[in-house]
Amino acid sequence: MTEKFEEWLSRYQQERNPAANTVRAIRSVVPRFLRFAQEKGRGTLDEITREDVIDFLNSQEARTSSKKIEERYITLFFNRAADYGLRVERLPVIGYRGPTDVPRAISKDLPRPSFKP
């Protein structure tokens, strides 16, 4: 996955010409996340899910505001990777809200509580 990241970063820099601080931040966040995903058994970019990103952010000891910035860089990477043909589809919107944002299964079949005034 690191080869795909380097390919992505090279292409992104050519197209967008981001500031040096942005490149430094991307180089700090995305490879760390990719290592985390590999440790969870993800072998390709296509195997990585929204829940993996949330798990990663929850595992970090940074403040929530810093985690939201990391989320943006990870989302940027995955969405551009899809645009560049390095991933089949874009990553679904993460919308990280903080440590209480725990990945969970949501079933549409569960009855919804009704609120009566």
Secondary structure as UniProt FT lines:
FT   HELIX           2..16
FT   HELIX           20..39
FT   TURN            40..41
FT   HELIX           45..47
FT   HELIX           50..59
FT   HELIX           64..83
FT   TURN            84..85
FT   TURN            99..100
FT   TURN            108..109
//
